[in-house]
Amino acid sequence: MLWLLERAHLLRHVNLTVHHDVAGRSFRIPVKDGLHAMDAEPWMDKLIARLLSIRPGGFVDVGVNLGQTLMKLKAVAPDAPYFGFEPNPRCYCYVSDLIALNDLRDCKVYPVALGERPEIVQLFQGSAADAGASLVEGFRREDHYSSRQFVTVFPGDQILGGRASQQLSIVKIDVEGGEREVIKGMAATIDRDRPFIICEVLPVYDTSDSIGKMRLERQKEIEDFLRKRQYSIQRVDDEARLTKVSEFGIHSQLSDSNYVFAPAERPV
């Protein structure tokens, strides 16, 4: 039904609720102002279940978007504490509705981005709930985006450092190029809890242009951060299988953009 409404350009005019199965659990999905969560990344629920079986604990979702990962977490671990960060106000409001509609327990969602320092920056986006929106100016060509808005950034350590005794098991980062700042801004939390980190790192493609050079430099900083802390880098495939790599490398395969960073004392 939804694809028919979308094809007829009517989706933005309806306000309804549909049911959708995610990782074996039925969720009530709000369809509102043209927005609706979709089940993406079929490997994610398998990976989350595997990592939580090694070390239970809290889950940090940096880049919530419309709650795709939130649903996967709550499908495989309904009681796992969830801390989400989403600076886009439309996405934040949508996810708040999703949580209430499904009575999801122990969820905290913050209407901010995570970065290295407190600041107000521009979010570059191509649509109202663009999953490819980025805080990093120059990460893509300027004509890739159609709009921008100001959002607030805080270091993860500043928000997560005040938690009680709840240790973190997993940090998921999907921020379209801003992963360097996210990781550096929660260095103390990472050093304290030593969580698994599920992270998208998009390809460099080509180092002959300024975008490729910038991407490669940012990736090298992440590799250095992980190396100093004795974290391995493992690439995730569509079946949630892991392959250890020494570096992100220069490539053009979007399918090779998902990784698990694992502390040496907890191999996966």
NORNORNOR-V302557 format. One record per pair of residues at least 24 apart in sequence whose ideal C-beta (glycine too) atoms are under 10 Angstrom apart, sorted by the first residue. I is the first residue (numbers start at 0). J is the second residue. D is the distance in whole Angstrom. If there is no record, write none. Layout:
# NORNORNOR-V302557
I|J|D ; I|J|D
This chain:
# NORNORNOR-V302557
0|30|9 ; 1|28|9 ; 1|30|7 ; 1|35|6 ; 1|37|9 ; 4|30|8 ; 4|33|9 ; 4|35|10 ; 5|33|8 ; 5|35|9 ; 8|33|10 ; 9|33|9 ; 10|34|9 ; 10|35|8 ; 11|127|9 ; 16|96|10 ; 16|100|7 ; 19|70|9 ; 20|70|10 ; 20|74|9 ; 21|66|10 ; 21|67|8 ; 21|69|10 ; 21|70|4 ; 21|71|6 ; 21|72|10 ; 21|73|9 ; 21|74|5 ; 21|75|10 ; 22|47|9 ; 22|48|8 ; 22|70|8 ; 22|71|5 ; 22|72|9 ; 22|73|9 ; 22|74|4 ; 22|75|6 ; 23|74|6 ; 23|75|8 ; 24|70|8 ; 24|71|9 ; 24|73|7 ; 24|74|4 ; 24|75|8 ; 24|77|8 ; 24|101|9 ; 25|74|9 ; 25|101|9 ; 26|66|9 ; 26|69|10 ; 26|70|5 ; 26|73|8 ; 26|74|8 ; 26|97|8 ; 26|100|8 ; 26|101|6 ; 26|103|9 ; 27|96|10 ; 27|97|8 ; 27|99|10 ; 27|100|5 ; 27|101|6 ; 27|102|9 ; 28|65|9 ; 28|66|9 ; 28|70|9 ; 28|96|10 ; 28|97|7 ; 28|100|8 ; 28|101|9 ; 29|65|10 ; 29|66|10 ; 29|93|7 ; 29|94|10 ; 29|96|5 ; 29|97|6 ; 29|99|9 ; 29|100|6 ; 29|101|10 ; 31|89|10 ; 31|92|9 ; 31|93|7 ; 31|96|7 ; 31|97|10 ; 32|89|7 ; 32|92|9 ; 32|93|8 ; 32|127|8 ; 32|128|9 ; 33|89|10 ; 33|126|9 ; 33|127|7 ; 33|128|8 ; 34|65|6 ; 34|89|7 ; 34|90|8 ; 34|92|9 ; 34|93|5 ; 34|96|10 ; 34|126|10 ; 34|127|7 ; 34|128|5 ; 35|65|7 ; 35|93|9 ; 35|97|10 ; 35|128|9 ; 36|64|8 ; 36|65|4 ; 36|66|5 ; 36|67|6 ; 36|69|9 ; 36|70|7 ; 36|90|10 ; 36|93|8 ; 36|94|8 ; 36|97|6 ; 36|128|10 ; 37|64|10 ; 37|65|8 ; 37|67|7 ; 37|130|10 ; 38|67|7 ; 38|70|8 ; 38|71|8 ; 38|74|10 ; 39|64|9 ; 39|65|10 ; 39|67|5 ; 39|68|9 ; 39|71|9 ; 39|130|8 ; 40|67|7 ; 40|68|8 ; 40|71|8 ; 40|173|9 ; 40|197|10 ; 40|199|9 ; 40|235|9 ; 40|237|9 ; 40|239|10 ; 40|257|8 ; 41|71|9 ; 41|237|7 ; 41|238|9 ; 41|239|9 ; 42|71|10 ; 42|235|6 ; 42|236|7 ; 42|237|6 ; 42|238|6 ; 42|239|4 ; 42|240|8 ; 42|257|8 ; 43|67|8 ; 43|68|6 ; 43|70|10 ; 43|71|5 ; 43|72|9 ; 43|75|10 ; 43|171|8 ; 43|197|8 ; 43|235|9 ; 43|239|8 ; 43|257|9 ; 44|68|9 ; 44|70|9 ; 44|71|4 ; 44|72|8 ; 44|74|6 ; 44|75|5 ; 44|76|10 ; 44|239|9 ; 45|71|9 ; 45|75|8 ; 45|235|10 ; 45|238|8 ; 45|239|4 ; 45|240|9 ; 46|71|9 ; 46|75|10 ; 46|169|9 ; 46|171|10 ; 46|195|9 ; 46|197|7 ; 46|235|6 ; 46|238|10 ; 46|239|5 ; 46|240|10 ; 46|241|8 ; 46|257|9 ; 46|259|7 ; 46|267|9 ; 47|71|6 ; 47|72|6 ; 47|74|9 ; 47|75|6 ; 47|76|7 ; 47|79|9 ; 47|168|9 ; 47|169|7 ; 47|171|8 ; 47|195|9 ; 47|197|8 ; 47|239|9 ; 48|72|9 ; 48|74|9 ; 48|75|4 ; 48|76|7 ; 48|239|9 ; 49|75|10 ; 49|195|9 ; 49|239|7 ; 49|241|9 ; 49|259|9 ; 49|267|7 ; 50|168|7 ; 50|169|5 ; 50|194|9 ; 50|195|5 ; 50|196|10 ; 50|197|8 ; 50|259|8 ; 50|261|9 ; 50|265|9 ; 50|267|7 ; 51|75|7 ; 51|76|5 ; 51|79|7 ; 51|168|6 ; 51|169|7 ; 51|195|9 ; 52|76|10 ; 52|168|10 ; 53|168|8 ; 53|195|8 ; 53|261|9 ; 53|265|6 ; 53|266|9 ; 53|267|7 ; 54|166|8 ; 54|167|9 ; 54|168|5 ; 54|169|8 ; 54|192|10 ; 54|193|9 ; 54|194|8 ; 54|195|7 ; 54|262|9 ; 54|265|6 ; 54|267|10 ; 55|79|7 ; 55|166|9 ; 55|168|6 ; 55|169|10 ; 56|80|8 ; 56|165|7 ; 56|166|5 ; 56|167|6 ; 56|168|3 ; 56|169|7 ; 56|192|8 ; 56|194|7 ; 56|195|10 ; 57|81|7 ; 57|82|6 ; 57|105|9 ; 57|107|10 ; 57|159|9 ; 57|162|8 ; 57|165|5 ; 57|166|7 ; 57|167|5 ; 57|168|6 ; 57|169|8 ; 57|170|9 ; 57|192|8 ; 57|194|8 ; 58|82|7 ; 58|83|9 ; 58|105|10 ; 58|106|10 ; 58|167|8 ; 58|168|7 ; 58|169|5 ; 58|170|8 ; 58|171|7 ; 58|194|9 ; 58|195|10 ; 58|197|10 ; 59|83|8 ; 59|84|8 ; 59|113|9 ; 59|155|7 ; 59|158|10 ; 59|159|7 ; 59|167|6 ; 59|168|9 ; 59|169|7 ; 59|170|4 ; 59|171|7 ; 59|172|8 ; 59|181|10 ; 59|185|8 ; 59|188|8 ; 59|192|10 ; 59|194|8 ; 59|196|9 ; 59|197|10 ; 60|84|7 ; 60|85|8 ; 60|94|10 ; 60|106|10 ; 60|108|8 ; 60|169|9 ; 60|170|8 ; 60|171|5 ; 60|172|9 ; 60|173|8 ; 60|197|10 ; 61|85|9 ; 61|112|8 ; 61|113|5 ; 61|114|10 ; 61|155|7 ; 61|170|7 ; 61|171|7 ; 61|172|5 ; 61|173|7 ; 61|174|6 ; 61|177|9 ; 61|178|8 ; 61|181|5 ; 61|182|9 ; 61|184|10 ; 61|185|9 ; 61|196|10 ; 61|197|10 ; 61|198|9 ; 62|86|9 ; 62|87|10 ; 62|90|9 ; 62|112|8 ; 62|113|9 ; 62|130|8 ; 62|132|9 ; 62|171|8 ; 62|172|7 ; 62|173|4 ; 62|174|5 ; 62|175|8 ; 62|177|9 ; 62|178|9 ; 62|181|9 ; 62|199|8 ; 63|87|9 ; 63|90|7 ; 63|91|8 ; 63|93|9 ; 63|94|5 ; 63|97|10 ; 63|108|6 ; 63|109|9 ; 63|110|10 ; 63|171|9 ; 63|173|9 ; 64|90|6 ; 64|93|9 ; 64|94|8 ; 64|128|7 ; 64|129|9 ; 64|130|5 ; 64|131|10 ; 64|132|9 ; 64|173|8 ; 65|89|9 ; 65|90|6 ; 65|93|6 ; 65|94|7 ; 65|97|8 ; 65|128|6 ; 65|130|8 ; 66|90|8 ; 66|93|7 ; 66|94|4 ; 66|95|9 ; 66|96|9 ; 66|97|5 ; 66|98|8 ; 66|101|9 ; 66|103|9 ; 66|106|10 ; 66|108|9 ; 67|94|10 ; 67|130|8 ; 67|173|9 ; 68|169|10 ; 68|171|6 ; 68|173|8 ; 68|197|9 ; 69|94|7 ; 69|97|7 ; 69|98|8 ; 69|101|10 ; 69|103|7 ; 69|106|7 ; 69|108|8 ; 69|171|10 ; 70|94|10 ; 70|97|8 ; 70|101|8 ; 70|103|9 ; 71|171|10 ; 72|103|9 ; 72|106|9 ; 72|169|8 ; 72|171|9 ; 73|98|9 ; 73|101|8 ; 73|103|5 ; 73|104|8 ; 73|105|9 ; 73|106|8 ; 76|168|9 ; 76|169|10 ; 77|103|8 ; 77|104|7 ; 77|105|9 ; 78|104|6 ; 78|105|7 ; 79|104|9 ; 79|105|7 ; 79|106|10 ; 79|168|8 ; 79|169|9 ; 80|104|9 ; 80|105|5 ; 80|106|8 ; 80|107|8 ; 80|162|9 ; 80|165|6 ; 80|166|10 ; 80|167|9 ; 80|168|9 ; 81|105|6 ; 81|106|5 ; 81|107|7 ; 81|108|8 ; 82|106|8 ; 82|107|5 ; 82|108|8 ; 82|109|7 ; 82|155|9 ; 82|158|8 ; 82|159|7 ; 82|162|8 ; 82|165|9 ; 82|167|8 ; 82|170|9 ; 83|107|7 ; 83|108|4 ; 83|109|7 ; 83|110|10 ; 83|171|9 ; 84|108|8 ; 84|109|5 ; 84|110|8 ; 84|111|6 ; 84|112|6 ; 84|113|5 ; 84|152|10 ; 84|153|9 ; 84|155|8 ; 84|158|8 ; 84|159|10 ; 84|172|10 ; 84|174|9 ; 84|181|9 ; 85|109|8 ; 85|110|7 ; 85|111|8 ; 85|112|8 ; 85|128|10 ; 85|150|10 ; 86|110|7 ; 86|111|6 ; 86|112|4 ; 86|113|9 ; 86|114|10 ; 86|120|9 ; 86|122|6 ; 86|132|9 ; 86|134|8 ; 86|148|9 ; 86|149|9 ; 86|150|4 ; 86|151|7 ; 86|152|8 ; 86|153|10 ; 86|174|10 ; 87|112|9 ; 87|122|7 ; 87|124|7 ; 87|127|8 ; 87|128|7 ; 87|129|8 ; 87|132|7 ; 87|148|8 ; 87|150|7 ; 88|127|10 ; 88|148|8 ; 88|150|8 ; 89|126|10 ; 89|127|5 ; 89|128|6 ; 89|148|10 ; 90|127|8 ; 90|128|5 ; 90|129|9 ; 90|130|9 ; 90|132|9 ; 93|127|10 ; 93|128|7 ; 105|165|9 ; 107|158|10 ; 107|162|10 ; 109|151|10 ; 109|153|8 ; 109|158|6 ; 109|159|10 ; 110|150|9 ; 110|151|8 ; 111|150|7 ; 111|151|5 ; 111|152|7 ; 111|153|5 ; 111|157|10 ; 111|158|8 ; 112|150|6 ; 112|151|7 ; 112|152|5 ; 112|153|8 ; 112|174|7 ; 112|177|7 ; 112|180|9 ; 112|181|8 ; 112|184|10 ; 113|152|7 ; 113|153|7 ; 113|154|7 ; 113|155|5 ; 113|156|9 ; 113|157|9 ; 113|158|8 ; 113|159|9 ; 113|170|10 ; 113|172|8 ; 113|174|8 ; 113|177|8 ; 113|178|10 ; 113|180|8 ; 113|181|5 ; 113|182|9 ; 113|184|6 ; 113|185|7 ; 114|151|10 ; 114|152|4 ; 114|153|7 ; 114|154|7 ; 114|155|8 ; 114|174|9 ; 114|177|7 ; 114|179|9 ; 114|180|4 ; 114|181|7 ; 114|183|8 ; 114|184|5 ; 114|185|10 ; 115|152|8 ; 115|153|10 ; 115|154|6 ; 115|155|10 ; 115|156|10 ; 115|177|9 ; 115|179|8 ; 115|180|4 ; 115|181|8 ; 115|182|9 ; 115|183|5 ; 115|184|4 ; 115|185|9 ; 115|186|9 ; 116|152|7 ; 116|153|9 ; 116|154|6 ; 116|157|9 ; 116|180|8 ; 116|183|9 ; 116|184|7 ; 117|151|8 ; 117|152|7 ; 117|153|5 ; 117|154|7 ; 117|157|7 ; 117|184|9 ; 118|150|10 ; 118|151|8 ; 118|152|5 ; 118|153|9 ; 118|154|10 ; 118|180|10 ; 119|149|6 ; 119|150|7 ; 119|151|6 ; 119|152|7 ; 120|147|10 ; 120|149|7 ; 120|150|6 ; 120|151|8 ; 120|152|6 ; 120|177|9 ; 120|180|10 ; 121|147|5 ; 121|148|7 ; 121|149|6 ; 121|150|8 ; 122|146|9 ; 122|147|6 ; 122|148|5 ; 122|149|7 ; 122|150|5 ; 122|152|10 ; 122|175|10 ; 123|147|5 ; 123|148|9 ; 123|175|9 ; 123|176|10 ; 124|148|7 ; 124|175|10 ; 129|175|9 ; 130|173|8 ; 130|175|8 ; 131|173|10 ; 131|175|6 ; 131|176|10 ; 131|201|9 ; 132|174|9 ; 132|175|6 ; 133|174|7 ; 133|175|4 ; 133|176|5 ; 133|177|7 ; 133|201|10 ; 134|174|7 ; 134|175|8 ; 134|176|8 ; 134|177|5 ; 134|180|8 ; 134|181|10 ; 135|174|8 ; 135|175|7 ; 135|176|4 ; 135|177|5 ; 135|178|9 ; 135|179|9 ; 135|180|8 ; 135|213|8 ; 135|214|9 ; 135|217|8 ; 136|176|10 ; 136|213|10 ; 137|176|9 ; 137|209|7 ; 137|210|7 ; 137|213|6 ; 137|214|10 ; 138|175|7 ; 138|176|4 ; 138|177|8 ; 138|201|8 ; 138|210|7 ; 138|213|7 ; 138|214|7 ; 138|217|9 ; 139|175|8 ; 139|176|8 ; 139|201|9 ; 139|210|7 ; 139|214|10 ; 140|208|10 ; 140|210|7 ; 152|177|9 ; 152|180|8 ; 152|181|10 ; 152|184|8 ; 153|184|8 ; 154|180|9 ; 154|181|9 ; 154|183|8 ; 154|184|4 ; 154|185|7 ; 154|186|9 ; 154|187|9 ; 154|188|9 ; 155|180|10 ; 155|181|7 ; 155|182|9 ; 155|183|9 ; 155|184|5 ; 155|185|3 ; 155|186|9 ; 155|187|9 ; 155|188|6 ; 155|189|9 ; 156|183|10 ; 156|184|6 ; 156|185|5 ; 156|186|7 ; 156|187|5 ; 156|188|5 ; 156|189|9 ; 156|190|10 ; 156|191|9 ; 157|184|8 ; 157|185|9 ; 157|187|10 ; 157|188|10 ; 158|184|10 ; 158|185|9 ; 158|188|9 ; 159|184|10 ; 159|185|6 ; 159|187|9 ; 159|188|5 ; 159|189|10 ; 159|191|9 ; 159|192|9 ; 160|185|9 ; 160|187|6 ; 160|188|6 ; 160|191|8 ; 162|188|9 ; 162|192|10 ; 165|192|9 ; 166|191|8 ; 166|192|5 ; 166|193|9 ; 166|194|8 ; 167|191|9 ; 167|192|4 ; 167|193|9 ; 167|194|4 ; 167|195|9 ; 167|196|10 ; 168|192|8 ; 168|193|10 ; 168|194|6 ; 168|195|7 ; 168|265|10 ; 169|194|6 ; 169|195|5 ; 169|196|8 ; 169|197|6 ; 169|259|9 ; 170|194|5 ; 170|195|7 ; 170|196|5 ; 170|197|7 ; 170|198|8 ; 170|260|9 ; 171|195|9 ; 171|196|8 ; 171|197|4 ; 171|198|7 ; 171|199|9 ; 172|196|7 ; 172|197|7 ; 172|198|4 ; 172|199|7 ; 172|200|9 ; 172|258|10 ; 172|260|9 ; 173|197|8 ; 173|198|8 ; 173|199|5 ; 173|256|10 ; 173|257|9 ; 174|198|9 ; 174|199|8 ; 175|199|8 ; 175|201|7 ; 176|200|9 ; 176|201|7 ; 176|210|10 ; 176|213|9 ; 176|214|7 ; 176|217|7 ; 177|217|9 ; 178|217|8 ; 178|218|9 ; 178|220|10 ; 178|221|6 ; 178|258|10 ; 179|216|9 ; 179|217|5 ; 179|218|8 ; 179|219|10 ; 179|220|5 ; 179|221|6 ; 179|224|8 ; 180|217|9 ; 180|220|10 ; 181|221|10 ; 182|220|9 ; 182|221|6 ; 182|224|6 ; 182|225|8 ; 182|228|10 ; 182|260|9 ; 183|220|8 ; 183|221|9 ; 183|224|7 ; 186|224|8 ; 186|227|10 ; 186|228|9 ; 189|224|9 ; 189|225|10 ; 189|228|7 ; 189|230|9 ; 189|260|9 ; 189|262|9 ; 190|228|7 ; 192|262|10 ; 193|228|8 ; 193|229|9 ; 193|230|9 ; 193|261|9 ; 193|262|4 ; 193|263|9 ; 193|264|7 ; 193|265|7 ; 194|260|9 ; 194|261|10 ; 194|262|8 ; 194|265|9 ; 195|230|9 ; 195|233|10 ; 195|259|6 ; 195|260|7 ; 195|261|6 ; 195|262|8 ; 195|265|7 ; 195|267|7 ; 196|221|10 ; 196|225|8 ; 196|230|7 ; 196|232|10 ; 196|258|8 ; 196|259|7 ; 196|260|4 ; 196|261|8 ; 196|262|9 ; 197|235|8 ; 197|257|7 ; 197|258|7 ; 197|259|6 ; 197|260|8 ; 198|225|10 ; 198|232|9 ; 198|235|10 ; 198|256|9 ; 198|257|8 ; 198|258|5 ; 198|259|8 ; 198|260|6 ; 199|235|10 ; 199|253|10 ; 199|256|5 ; 199|257|6 ; 199|258|8 ; 200|232|9 ; 200|234|10 ; 200|247|5 ; 200|255|9 ; 200|256|6 ; 200|257|8 ; 200|258|6 ; 200|260|10 ; 201|247|9 ; 201|253|7 ; 201|255|10 ; 201|256|5 ; 202|247|8 ; 202|248|9 ; 202|249|8 ; 202|250|5 ; 202|251|5 ; 202|252|7 ; 202|253|7 ; 202|254|10 ; 202|255|7 ; 202|256|6 ; 203|247|8 ; 203|248|8 ; 203|249|5 ; 203|250|7 ; 203|251|8 ; 204|249|8 ; 204|250|8 ; 204|251|5 ; 204|252|10 ; 204|253|10 ; 205|249|8 ; 205|251|8 ; 206|249|6 ; 211|249|8 ; 214|247|9 ; 214|249|9 ; 215|247|9 ; 215|248|10 ; 215|249|7 ; 217|247|10 ; 218|246|8 ; 218|247|5 ; 218|248|9 ; 218|249|9 ; 219|246|8 ; 219|247|9 ; 221|246|10 ; 221|247|8 ; 221|258|10 ; 221|260|9 ; 222|246|6 ; 222|247|7 ; 222|260|10 ; 224|260|9 ; 225|258|10 ; 225|260|6 ; 225|261|10 ; 225|262|10 ; 228|260|9 ; 228|262|7 ; 228|263|9 ; 229|261|10 ; 229|262|7 ; 229|263|4 ; 229|264|8 ; 230|259|10 ; 230|260|5 ; 230|261|6 ; 230|262|6 ; 230|263|7 ; 231|258|10 ; 231|259|8 ; 231|260|7 ; 231|261|5 ; 231|262|8 ; 231|263|7 ; 231|265|10 ; 231|266|7 ; 231|267|9 ; 232|258|6 ; 232|259|8 ; 232|260|6 ; 232|261|9 ; 233|257|10 ; 233|258|6 ; 233|259|5 ; 233|260|8 ; 233|261|6 ; 233|266|9 ; 233|267|7 ; 234|258|6 ; 234|259|8 ; 235|259|6 ; 241|266|10 ; 241|267|6 ; 243|267|10
